[in-house]
């Protein structure tokens, strides 16, 4: 029976094991397109294998055979984030030479184009059929990712290739040169080759997707031809060889994750990562844009504008940047990233302004920041200890012990009262920073409310130090959260690193944090203790926890961007020895991943001679980890601008953990900026805008 749309129903969905993207999986990405295969290059329709575009598997199978034989795989590797090269060999039957005489090279691009080249290195002509078996289910990535798989659709012959049609999408594969035969029932294109000694023969296959897009819906597009990258290309030279490939490969990966709204092709913003989250997650996009600010403000501007267009301006969600629900580990319920995104919006705008985002662009985005601040003020548990109920008796305003703390901006006061939400440690740090950044923006642009936000932030500091600090025999630690009725949660989690991320303030300074100096010292020691530092970076949960799982997203795995925040926050706070411990572990891990750090890896304790254990569900590339690497290197140089005041301050890590470091191609006030840091931690600015006053602190 036809479905409601009038189209025939899809074949029954079969439940299969949930696909994984192991470390051996070769994954090309050029958002919103990607290609996934094993290291042999064959697309077999298993698991995640296939070409994808806009969340639909355009092609599931592309299997190459010569004379009925699959090439023996020799190499499969990325040449860039968007491209891969696979090399195989075929030994012809009856060939007297024991060495293979045919080499098969496959050059693949994430956008669906693949070139197959057969080269004859033998002494006699090679007469052999080349067959490429093709097929697809046109399945949604969201279903495939959880192990669901529909039957392949029947193929239809079309000029120079094949076509498959489904209820909502159709896909085509065309080839140049045209095949000598097309077997639609088997989904096979065939060429009868005769390759002379020393010669080569190539075919280019192009995959395309057609969608029945509803009227008025224009999905995001990739970075179009002629649209430049929204950052400068940095030049990094340093004594530490582990950094040589790290920055260029991380930026290459981040470039593969850029998309734009169809009607704003120059406003680029990053999707979260491939293969699992090839869509916009506001919090991840804001983090990535913030972490690459030293390379310019264009990514920040595009991301802020894209999210401002999605920000509700009326109703109960007014001012809240939309977010997704995210697992928060075994100790806490899932949290909505809307809170983090809304607070980060204010911080990114303020810091981009400090780095040189033009004043008019800041002014255009300021109403969205004001709406975000209004959402914070409307949803935060009221500072007042009581309010008057209907019977004139005082009643608690929110969960007892959470008065004055931030919980969930997406919930109304009534919802919070009915179902209390934990006040999380990292949310307080993000709200405190957003309040101070908001105050700076309001004051600089002549808007009211700056002092009120500074006063609120000061009150939050006092309450946090009083209620979020847990004293114990080891000197104490922050609580991961306050849970109703005001009980501190003693879990030791990587969310603590957000307490060290204080935010860029005026004159190259940082804002005051929620912890005092002694509490920061104790936290620094805790972060590098074996329970927390696995040797490759920070675990998301202490190894002493009974719920520790080295593969748990939030219960023990090591997340790259949180390790970076810990390193840079500790170095800025003066705890450079502790920062160096974490830095060495992270850079060692990067060498094992060939400079392409994934979103996370297992929090297994480091063992001599063994590489870090990959995480099967990690995004790679991931916008957060890629941008964090850029932030790591630039932050250690200590460049802290205040363009509105015409000033830039440089104070590198005094211990010079990377040795001599030269950074060129940065952008401050939109102009080139270069700095060199000596092996004794002395910085020399070698290029800067003449309108900036240089200083050290």
RODO-947104 format. One line per 2 residues: number of its first residue (from 1); their letters; for each residue x, y, z of C-alpha. Coordinates in Angstrom, 2 decimals, padded with zeros to 5 digits. Layout:
<atoms>
NUM) a) X Y Z | ...
</atoms>
This chain:
<atoms>
1) xx) 000.00 000.00 000.00 | 001.44 003.42 -000.88
3) xx) 002.53 005.68 001.98 | 000.93 008.99 002.90
5) xx) 003.13 010.73 000.32 | 001.76 008.49 -002.44
7) xx) 005.13 006.83 -002.89 | 005.64 003.08 -002.37
9) xx) 006.98 002.26 001.09 | 010.67 001.52 001.58
11) xx) 011.65 -002.13 002.09 | 011.57 -003.26 005.72
13) xx) 014.45 -001.94 007.78 | 016.79 -004.62 009.08
15) xx) 018.39 -004.25 012.51 | 022.14 -004.73 012.31
17) xx) 025.09 -004.12 014.64 | 025.68 -000.43 015.17
19) xx) 028.39 000.75 012.73 | 031.68 002.08 014.04
21) xx) 034.39 004.16 012.44 | 037.55 002.43 013.58
23) xx) 040.96 004.04 013.38 | 041.55 002.11 010.14
25) xx) 038.45 003.57 008.49 | 039.34 006.09 005.77
27) xx) 036.95 009.02 006.05 | 036.99 011.95 003.60
29) xx) 034.86 014.98 004.37 | 033.90 018.13 002.53
31) xx) 030.72 019.15 004.30 | 027.93 018.45 003.62
33) xx) 029.49 015.51 001.74 | 031.68 012.65 002.94
35) xx) 032.97 009.24 001.87 | 033.69 006.28 004.17
37) xx) 035.50 003.02 003.39 | 038.07 000.60 004.68
39) xx) 041.78 001.04 003.87 | 041.39 -001.07 000.71
41) xx) 039.15 001.62 -000.81 | 036.30 -000.76 -001.62
43) xx) 032.82 000.50 -000.76 | 031.03 -002.69 000.24
45) xx) 027.77 -001.34 001.67 | 028.75 -002.60 005.11
47) xx) 028.32 -000.39 008.16 | 029.01 003.22 007.21
49) xx) 030.60 002.49 003.83 | 029.51 004.84 001.09
51) xx) 029.38 008.31 -000.38 | 027.06 010.70 001.50
53) xx) 025.58 014.07 000.75 | 023.38 016.12 003.07
55) xx) 022.84 013.15 005.37 | 021.83 010.68 002.62
57) xx) 023.90 007.72 001.43 | 024.20 008.45 -002.27
59) xx) 026.22 005.35 -003.02 | 026.72 002.33 -000.75
61) xx) 028.80 000.03 -002.99 | 031.66 000.69 -005.38
63) xx) 033.73 -002.48 -005.73 | 036.49 -002.65 -008.33
65) xx) 037.57 -005.95 -009.91 | 040.05 -006.72 -012.69
67) xx) 039.50 -010.04 -014.38 | 037.16 -010.96 -011.55
69) xx) 039.85 -010.29 -008.93 | 039.94 -007.57 -006.31
71) xx) 043.22 -005.66 -006.27 | 045.52 -006.64 -003.42
73) xx) 045.40 -003.60 -001.08 | 048.76 -001.91 -000.58
75) xx) 047.92 001.51 000.83 | 044.93 003.60 001.76
77) xx) 045.45 007.05 003.25 | 044.12 010.59 003.37
79) xx) 045.96 013.14 001.27 | 043.78 015.91 002.69
81) xx) 040.62 016.07 004.76 | 038.53 015.81 001.57
83) xx) 040.63 013.39 -000.48 | 042.09 009.91 -000.19
85) xx) 044.39 007.72 -002.26 | 044.19 003.94 -002.46
87) xx) 046.76 001.77 -004.17 | 046.37 -001.91 -005.02
89) xx) 048.04 -004.45 -007.26 | 046.91 -007.31 -009.52
91) xx) 049.08 -010.19 -010.74 | 047.87 -011.51 -014.10
93) xx) 047.30 -015.26 -014.41 | 050.14 -016.96 -016.28
95) xx) 052.49 -014.03 -015.76 | 056.02 -015.50 -015.45
97) xx) 057.20 -012.64 -013.26 | 056.33 -013.10 -009.54
99) xx) 055.85 -009.36 -009.11 | 052.42 -007.81 -009.81
101) xx) 052.32 -006.10 -013.18 | 049.10 -004.09 -012.81
103) xx) 048.79 -001.25 -010.33 | 045.35 000.14 -009.50
105) xx) 045.15 003.64 -008.06 | 041.92 005.18 -006.76
107) xx) 041.77 008.91 -006.10 | 038.62 009.73 -004.13
109) xx) 037.06 013.05 -003.22 | 034.35 013.40 -000.60
111) xx) 032.11 015.23 -003.08 | 031.45 011.95 -004.92
113) xx) 034.11 011.97 -007.63 | 036.53 009.03 -007.93
115) xx) 039.19 008.31 -010.53 | 040.35 004.72 -011.08
117) xx) 043.65 004.32 -012.93 | 045.12 001.01 -014.14
119) xx) 048.84 001.10 -014.91 | 050.69 -001.70 -016.70
121) xx) 054.29 -002.06 -015.53 | 054.77 -005.43 -017.22
123) xx) 056.44 -006.35 -020.50 | 053.36 -007.43 -022.44
125) xx) 049.91 -005.93 -023.12 | 047.27 -006.50 -020.46
127) xx) 043.92 -007.57 -021.91 | 041.52 -007.76 -019.00
129) xx) 037.96 -006.71 -018.11 | 037.47 -003.99 -015.49
131) xx) 034.18 -004.23 -013.60 | 032.86 -001.78 -011.03
133) xx) 029.88 -003.04 -009.02 | 027.62 -000.25 -007.75
135) xx) 024.56 -000.07 -005.53 | 022.80 002.04 -002.93
137) xx) 019.93 002.08 -000.45 | 019.66 005.90 -000.36
139) xx) 019.46 005.48 003.40 | 019.52 008.38 005.89
141) xx) 022.78 008.63 007.82 | 020.80 008.92 011.08
143) xx) 019.33 005.44 010.52 | 022.56 003.89 009.24
145) xx) 024.46 005.21 012.27 | 022.25 003.18 014.64
147) xx) 022.57 -000.03 012.66 | 019.53 000.13 010.39
149) xx) 019.95 -000.90 006.77 | 017.41 -000.99 003.94
151) xx) 017.70 -003.27 000.94 | 019.51 -001.92 -002.10
153) xx) 017.30 -000.27 -004.67 | 017.09 -001.66 -008.23
155) xx) 019.34 000.11 -010.69 | 018.30 001.61 -014.01
157) xx) 020.50 002.16 -017.04 | 021.13 005.75 -017.94
159) xx) 023.55 007.38 -020.33 | 027.10 006.49 -019.26
161) xx) 026.05 004.94 -015.98 | 023.32 003.92 -013.55
163) xx) 020.46 005.54 -011.68 | 018.52 004.58 -008.52
165) xx) 015.25 006.14 -007.41 | 013.67 006.19 -003.96
167) xx) 010.62 007.90 -002.42 | 012.44 011.15 -001.62
169) xx) 015.80 010.96 -003.37 | 017.45 009.63 -006.50
171) xx) 021.12 009.03 -007.21 | 023.17 008.69 -010.36
173) xx) 026.66 007.48 -011.19 | 028.10 008.59 -014.52
175) xx) 031.47 007.63 -015.97 | 033.99 009.06 -018.40
177) xx) 034.70 007.23 -020.67 | 031.36 005.48 -021.01
179) xx) 031.33 001.79 -020.12 | 031.36 -000.85 -022.82
181) xx) 028.52 -002.65 -021.03 | 026.01 -001.81 -018.27
183) xx) 024.41 -004.66 -016.33 | 021.58 -002.88 -014.53
185) xx) 020.32 -005.96 -012.68 | 023.73 -006.58 -011.11
187) xx) 024.61 -002.88 -010.90 | 027.85 -003.39 -012.88
189) xx) 029.73 -001.11 -015.27 | 032.24 -002.96 -017.48
191) xx) 035.15 -001.96 -019.67 | 037.25 -004.36 -021.77
193) xx) 040.75 -003.01 -021.32 | 043.88 -003.39 -023.38
195) xx) 046.69 -001.57 -021.62 | 050.06 -001.55 -023.33
197) xx) 053.34 -001.96 -021.39 | 054.20 001.26 -019.61
199) xx) 050.77 002.77 -020.36 | 047.83 003.63 -018.14
201) xx) 044.07 003.85 -018.50 | 041.68 005.90 -016.32
203) xx) 037.97 006.27 -015.70 | 036.29 009.01 -013.68
205) xx) 033.05 008.21 -011.86 | 030.81 010.98 -010.54
207) xx) 028.04 010.43 -008.00 | 025.15 012.89 -007.72
209) xx) 022.07 013.17 -005.51 | 018.71 014.67 -006.41
211) xx) 016.25 015.44 -003.61 | 012.59 016.36 -003.56
213) xx) 013.24 019.41 -001.36 | 010.08 021.06 000.00
215) xx) 009.34 024.50 -001.38 | 011.12 027.18 000.65
217) xx) 013.62 024.77 002.24 | 017.21 025.35 001.18
219) xx) 019.65 023.09 003.02 | 023.16 024.32 003.85
221) xx) 025.78 024.08 001.15 | 029.52 023.52 001.24
223) xx) 032.10 026.25 000.77 | 031.54 027.33 -002.77
225) xx) 034.16 027.84 -005.43 | 035.78 031.23 -005.01
227) xx) 034.76 031.60 -001.35 | 038.01 031.94 000.62
229) xx) 038.70 030.18 003.89 | 037.59 032.35 006.83
231) xx) 041.04 032.43 008.42 | 044.61 033.25 007.54
233) xx) 047.15 030.53 006.81 | 049.58 030.57 009.74
235) xx) 053.27 029.82 009.56 | 054.46 027.81 012.54
237) xx) 058.08 026.99 013.24 | 059.30 025.65 016.55
239) xx) 061.85 023.34 018.13 | 059.25 020.71 018.95
241) xx) 058.94 018.46 015.89 | 055.60 017.10 017.13
243) xx) 053.95 020.39 016.18 | 055.17 020.43 012.56
245) xx) 052.10 018.76 011.02 | 049.63 019.51 013.77
247) xx) 048.44 023.01 012.84 | 048.22 022.63 009.03
249) xx) 046.47 019.28 009.25 | 044.06 020.56 011.88
251) xx) 043.13 023.56 009.75 | 042.75 021.29 006.73
253) xx) 040.34 019.16 008.76 | 038.40 022.19 009.97
255) xx) 038.16 023.46 006.39 | 036.45 020.22 005.41
257) xx) 033.72 020.89 007.98 | 032.67 024.34 006.74
259) xx) 029.18 024.97 005.41 | 027.04 028.00 004.67
261) xx) 023.36 028.77 004.52 | 022.26 028.66 000.89
263) xx) 021.27 032.33 000.83 | 024.43 033.51 002.68
265) xx) 027.27 031.66 000.91 | 030.01 033.86 002.36
267) xx) 028.92 033.36 005.99 | 030.76 030.14 006.77
269) xx) 030.39 028.14 009.98 | 031.58 024.67 011.02
271) xx) 029.53 021.54 011.51 | 030.48 019.37 014.48
273) xx) 032.31 016.50 012.83 | 032.21 013.42 010.67
275) xx) 030.80 010.85 010.37 | 028.26 011.18 013.16
277) xx) 027.45 014.89 013.46 | 027.73 016.41 010.01
279) xx) 025.27 019.14 010.95 | 025.21 022.40 012.87
281) xx) 025.53 022.08 016.64 | 025.60 025.65 017.89
283) xx) 027.83 025.10 020.91 | 030.49 023.25 018.91
285) xx) 030.43 025.86 016.13 | 030.85 028.72 018.60
287) xx) 033.70 026.95 020.38 | 035.53 026.29 017.10
289) xx) 035.13 029.88 015.94 | 036.36 031.18 019.29
291) xx) 039.43 028.94 019.32 | 040.66 030.14 015.90
293) xx) 040.23 033.87 016.61 | 044.04 034.39 016.38
295) xx) 043.72 033.64 012.65 | 041.03 036.26 012.08
297) xx) 037.44 037.06 012.96 | 035.70 035.93 009.76
299) xx) 034.71 032.48 011.04 | 033.40 034.09 014.21
301) xx) 031.37 036.61 012.23 | 029.85 033.96 009.95
303) xx) 029.02 031.68 012.87 | 027.50 034.45 014.96
305) xx) 025.34 035.67 012.09 | 024.17 032.15 011.21
307) xx) 023.11 031.53 014.82 | 021.54 034.97 015.23
309) xx) 019.27 034.07 012.31 | 018.21 030.94 014.23
311) xx) 017.71 032.67 017.59 | 014.05 033.00 018.62
313) xx) 013.08 036.63 019.21 | 009.76 035.96 020.93
315) xx) 008.04 033.34 023.02 | 009.31 031.24 025.92
317) xx) 012.60 030.46 024.13 | 013.32 034.07 023.22
319) xx) 017.06 034.73 023.14 | 018.07 031.08 023.60
321) xx) 020.34 029.74 020.85 | 018.87 026.33 019.91
323) xx) 020.84 023.29 021.04 | 020.68 019.52 021.14
325) xx) 020.41 017.16 024.09 | 023.80 015.72 025.02
327) xx) 024.86 012.88 027.28 | 026.45 014.22 030.49
329) xx) 027.97 011.07 031.97 | 026.84 008.60 034.61
331) xx) 026.51 011.13 037.44 | 024.21 013.70 035.84
333) xx) 021.17 013.69 033.55 | 021.59 014.70 029.88
335) xx) 021.88 018.43 029.33 | 020.74 020.67 026.51
337) xx) 023.59 022.47 024.76 | 021.31 025.50 024.27
339) xx) 022.52 026.88 027.61 | 026.19 026.56 026.64
341) xx) 025.55 027.99 023.16 | 023.59 031.00 024.44
343) xx) 026.33 031.92 026.90 | 029.10 031.29 024.36
345) xx) 027.39 033.59 021.87 | 028.02 036.56 024.16
347) xx) 031.60 035.52 024.88 | 032.50 034.96 021.23
349) xx) 031.09 038.34 020.20 | 033.04 040.13 022.96
351) xx) 036.31 038.34 022.23 | 035.97 038.76 018.46
353) xx) 035.52 042.49 019.15 | 038.79 042.46 021.13
355) xx) 040.56 040.68 018.25 | 039.32 043.24 015.75
357) xx) 035.83 042.40 014.46 | 034.74 045.72 012.90
359) xx) 032.64 047.86 015.22 | 029.65 047.99 012.86
361) xx) 029.54 044.19 012.63 | 029.61 043.99 016.42
363) xx) 026.81 046.56 016.64 | 024.70 044.58 014.18
365) xx) 025.05 041.46 016.35 | 024.63 043.20 019.68
367) xx) 020.80 042.86 019.77 | 021.21 039.08 019.56
369) xx) 023.71 039.20 022.44 | 021.30 041.32 024.46
371) xx) 018.56 038.76 023.87 | 020.94 036.05 025.06
373) xx) 021.66 038.03 028.23 | 017.94 038.57 028.74
375) xx) 017.43 034.79 028.48 | 020.11 034.30 031.14
377) xx) 018.49 036.79 033.47 | 015.00 035.42 032.93
379) xx) 015.94 031.81 033.51 | 018.56 031.98 036.24
381) xx) 017.31 030.97 039.67 | 016.53 034.27 041.34
383) xx) 019.13 035.79 043.65 | 016.45 036.55 046.23
385) xx) 016.13 033.94 048.96 | 012.34 033.83 048.84
387) xx) 009.31 035.03 046.92 | 005.75 035.38 048.12
389) xx) 003.39 032.55 047.26 | -000.34 032.73 046.68
391) xx) -000.98 032.31 050.42 | 001.49 035.13 051.27
393) xx) 003.92 032.64 052.81 | 007.56 032.67 051.68
395) xx) 008.36 029.83 049.28 | 011.73 028.83 047.84
397) xx) 012.43 030.22 044.39 | 013.97 027.14 042.83
399) xx) 015.63 024.12 044.43 | 016.96 024.75 047.90
401) xx) 020.67 025.52 047.78 | 020.60 026.48 044.09
403) xx) 019.40 030.04 044.61 | 021.36 032.38 042.35
405) xx) 022.89 029.65 040.19 | 022.30 028.95 036.50
407) xx) 020.63 025.69 035.58 | 018.96 025.44 032.15
409) xx) 018.12 028.47 030.03 | 015.67 026.41 028.01
411) xx) 013.33 025.84 030.96 | 010.85 028.22 032.50
413) xx) 010.75 028.95 036.24 | 007.66 026.71 036.50
415) xx) 009.46 023.80 034.81 | 012.50 024.21 037.06
417) xx) 010.29 024.23 040.13 | 008.42 021.12 039.00
419) xx) 011.55 019.21 037.93 | 014.71 020.59 039.56
421) xx) 017.75 020.66 037.30 | 021.32 020.35 038.62
423) xx) 023.37 023.54 038.65 | 026.50 022.39 036.82
425) xx) 029.98 023.61 037.58 | 030.90 024.44 033.98
427) xx) 027.64 026.31 033.38 | 028.41 028.66 036.28
429) xx) 031.83 029.39 034.76 | 030.31 030.05 031.34
431) xx) 027.56 032.25 032.78 | 030.05 034.24 034.89
433) xx) 032.23 034.86 031.83 | 029.23 035.80 029.65
435) xx) 028.02 038.29 032.27 | 031.39 040.06 032.33
437) xx) 031.72 040.00 028.55 | 028.17 041.25 028.22
439) xx) 028.91 044.11 030.60 | 031.89 045.16 028.46
441) xx) 029.83 045.16 025.27 | 026.94 047.06 026.82
443) xx) 029.23 049.72 028.24 | 031.29 050.12 025.06
445) xx) 028.19 050.53 022.89 | 026.28 052.82 025.23
447) xx) 023.64 050.28 026.27 | 022.26 050.11 029.82
449) xx) 022.85 047.31 032.30 | 026.64 046.93 032.39
451) xx) 027.04 047.52 036.14 | 024.14 045.23 036.99
453) xx) 025.86 042.37 035.16 | 029.16 043.05 036.93
455) xx) 027.35 043.03 040.26 | 025.59 039.78 039.39
457) xx) 028.91 038.17 038.40 | 030.47 039.24 041.69
459) xx) 027.57 037.70 043.60 | 027.91 034.48 041.62
461) xx) 031.62 034.34 042.52 | 030.85 034.62 046.20
463) xx) 028.12 031.99 046.09 | 030.25 029.61 044.03
465) xx) 033.23 029.78 046.38 | 030.94 029.21 049.31
467) xx) 028.74 026.39 047.98 | 030.64 024.67 045.16
469) xx) 033.89 023.95 047.00 | 034.17 020.57 048.76
471) xx) 036.81 020.28 051.48 | 038.54 016.94 051.81
473) xx) 041.84 015.45 053.03 | 043.53 016.16 049.68
475) xx) 042.88 019.89 049.99 | 039.46 020.06 048.40
477) xx) 037.92 020.23 044.92 | 035.02 021.85 043.11
479) xx) 031.70 020.06 043.01 | 030.70 018.83 039.56
481) xx) 027.23 020.22 040.25 | 024.74 021.14 042.93
483) xx) 021.87 018.69 042.85 | 018.55 019.19 044.58
485) xx) 018.16 019.91 047.42 | 021.43 021.81 047.17
487) xx) 023.65 018.76 047.61 | 027.13 019.09 046.02
489) xx) 028.01 016.27 043.65 | 031.58 015.14 044.50
491) xx) 032.42 013.60 041.09 | 035.86 014.51 039.72
493) xx) 035.21 015.42 036.09 | 036.94 017.20 033.22
495) xx) 034.23 019.88 033.32 | 036.47 021.50 035.95
497) xx) 038.68 022.85 033.16 | 036.04 025.46 032.33
499) xx) 036.86 027.11 035.64 | 040.27 027.95 034.13
501) xx) 038.83 029.47 030.94 | 038.39 033.03 032.19
503) xx) 037.94 034.89 028.94 | 039.74 037.79 027.27
505) xx) 039.23 041.14 029.00 | 040.50 044.67 028.32
507) xx) 044.18 045.64 028.13 | 045.19 042.04 027.46
509) xx) 044.06 040.85 030.87 | 041.79 038.00 031.85
511) xx) 038.63 038.21 033.89 | 038.59 037.12 037.49
513) xx) 037.55 033.50 037.86 | 035.11 031.69 040.13
515) xx) 037.99 030.11 042.08 | 040.42 032.00 044.28
517) xx) 044.18 031.56 043.89 | 044.52 028.75 046.44
519) xx) 041.59 026.84 045.00 | 043.13 027.18 041.53
521) xx) 046.44 025.78 042.84 | 044.68 022.76 044.32
523) xx) 042.76 022.19 041.09 | 045.98 022.39 039.07
525) xx) 047.53 019.61 041.17 | 044.41 017.53 040.82
527) xx) 044.31 017.78 037.05 | 047.73 016.16 036.63
529) xx) 047.19 013.41 039.21 | 047.14 009.84 037.77
531) xx) 043.41 009.49 038.46 | 042.74 012.29 035.98
533) xx) 045.69 012.37 033.56 | 045.86 009.13 031.58
535) xx) 049.21 010.07 030.05 | 047.64 011.18 026.77
537) xx) 045.37 013.87 028.25 | 042.57 014.40 030.73
539) xx) 039.94 011.79 031.39 | 036.36 013.01 031.49
541) xx) 035.88 011.18 034.82 | 038.33 010.19 037.52
543) xx) 039.70 006.66 037.20 | 038.86 006.23 040.90
545) xx) 035.15 006.57 040.20 | 033.23 003.27 040.36
547) xx) 031.56 004.36 037.12 | 034.79 005.00 035.24
549) xx) 034.80 003.65 031.68 | 037.81 004.52 029.48
551) xx) 035.53 004.45 026.42 | 032.72 006.48 027.98
553) xx) 032.03 009.78 026.24 | 031.65 011.47 029.63
555) xx) 032.78 008.70 031.94 | 036.45 008.33 031.18
557) xx) 037.41 009.00 027.55 | 039.95 011.75 026.87
559) xx) 038.48 014.69 024.94 | 041.05 016.76 023.07
561) xx) 039.54 020.22 023.46 | 039.12 019.87 027.23
563) xx) 042.77 018.84 027.57 | 043.72 021.92 025.54
565) xx) 041.60 024.19 027.75 | 043.35 022.73 030.78
567) xx) 046.82 023.30 029.27 | 046.19 026.89 028.24
569) xx) 044.27 027.76 031.42 | 046.99 026.35 033.67
571) xx) 049.73 028.12 031.74 | 047.89 031.44 031.92
573) xx) 047.35 031.01 035.66 | 051.08 030.45 036.19
575) xx) 051.00 026.68 036.70 | 053.30 025.95 033.77
577) xx) 054.78 022.75 035.18 | 051.33 021.15 035.34
579) xx) 050.49 022.52 031.89 | 053.68 020.98 030.50
581) xx) 052.73 017.53 031.80 | 049.43 017.58 029.92
583) xx) 050.99 019.21 026.85 | 053.58 016.46 026.42
585) xx) 050.91 013.76 026.64 | 048.68 015.45 024.07
587) xx) 051.50 016.08 021.59 | 052.65 012.47 021.92
589) xx) 049.10 011.35 021.16 | 049.03 013.64 018.12
591) xx) 052.06 011.88 016.60 | 050.24 008.55 016.78
593) xx) 047.27 010.08 014.96 | 049.60 011.57 012.31
595) xx) 048.69 015.12 013.27 | 044.94 014.55 012.80
597) xx) 043.62 014.41 016.33 | 040.12 012.96 016.67
599) xx) 037.39 014.31 018.91 | 038.46 011.92 021.68
601) xx) 040.25 008.66 022.40 | 040.11 006.11 025.18
603) xx) 041.19 007.16 028.66 | 043.26 004.01 029.05
605) xx) 046.38 004.50 031.16 | 049.42 005.10 028.97
607) xx) 051.63 002.06 028.51 | 055.21 002.34 027.25
609) xx) 055.46 001.29 023.62 | 051.70 001.34 023.01
611) xx) 049.81 004.10 021.17 | 046.63 005.67 022.53
613) xx) 043.54 003.51 022.05 | 041.20 005.02 019.41
615) xx) 037.54 005.56 020.27 | 035.18 003.85 017.78
617) xx) 032.52 006.56 018.08 | 034.81 009.59 017.88
619) xx) 034.26 012.16 015.18 | 037.34 012.57 013.01
621) xx) 037.69 015.18 011.91 | 035.95 017.13 014.65
623) xx) 035.62 020.91 014.65 | 036.36 021.20 018.37
625) xx) 039.58 019.19 018.43 | 040.84 020.71 015.17
627) xx) 040.28 024.27 016.36 | 041.65 023.46 019.82
629) xx) 045.03 022.54 018.34 | 045.28 025.99 016.74
631) xx) 044.35 027.59 020.05 | 046.94 025.50 021.89
633) xx) 049.88 026.74 019.82 | 048.79 030.37 019.58
635) xx) 047.86 030.60 023.28 | 051.32 029.45 024.36
637) xx) 052.69 032.47 022.48 | 050.57 034.65 024.78
639) xx) 049.06 037.04 022.21 | 046.19 038.91 023.89
641) xx) 044.80 041.87 021.92 | 042.52 044.73 022.81
643) xx) 041.90 046.28 019.40 | 039.21 048.74 020.61
645) xx) 041.87 050.24 022.90 | 044.52 050.07 020.16
647) xx) 046.69 047.68 022.15 | 048.08 044.17 021.99
649) xx) 049.85 042.44 024.87 | 052.22 039.49 024.46
651) xx) 053.17 037.33 027.42 | 054.23 033.82 026.41
653) xx) 054.66 030.87 028.71 | 057.92 031.65 030.54
655) xx) 059.16 028.06 030.33 | 058.82 028.03 026.50
657) xx) 057.33 024.50 026.43 | 057.64 024.28 022.62
659) xx) 061.17 025.66 022.57 | 061.80 028.51 020.18
661) xx) 058.49 029.36 018.52 | 057.80 031.54 015.51
663) xx) 054.21 032.33 014.59 | 053.42 034.18 011.40
665) xx) 050.19 034.79 009.58 | 048.11 035.65 012.66
667) xx) 045.54 038.43 012.39 | 045.02 041.24 014.88
669) xx) 042.75 044.11 013.86 | 042.51 042.41 010.47
671) xx) 046.22 042.97 009.81 | 049.10 040.46 009.75
673) xx) 050.71 039.77 013.11 | 053.88 037.76 013.73
675) xx) 055.69 036.95 016.95 | 058.81 035.02 017.90
677) xx) 059.30 033.45 021.32 | 062.83 032.53 022.39
679) xx) 063.88 029.43 024.28 | 063.87 031.45 027.50
681) xx) 060.31 032.67 027.00 | 061.03 036.17 025.69
683) xx) 058.67 037.41 022.98 | 059.52 039.72 020.09
685) xx) 056.74 041.07 017.86 | 058.04 041.01 014.29
687) xx) 054.97 042.24 012.40 | 051.92 044.17 013.57
689) xx) 049.55 046.92 012.53 | 051.23 050.31 013.05
691) xx) 048.10 051.49 014.84 | 048.57 049.03 017.69
693) xx) 050.53 049.83 020.83 | 052.64 046.84 021.86
695) xx) 053.13 045.81 025.45 | 054.01 042.96 027.76
697) x) 052.57 042.06 031.12
</atoms>
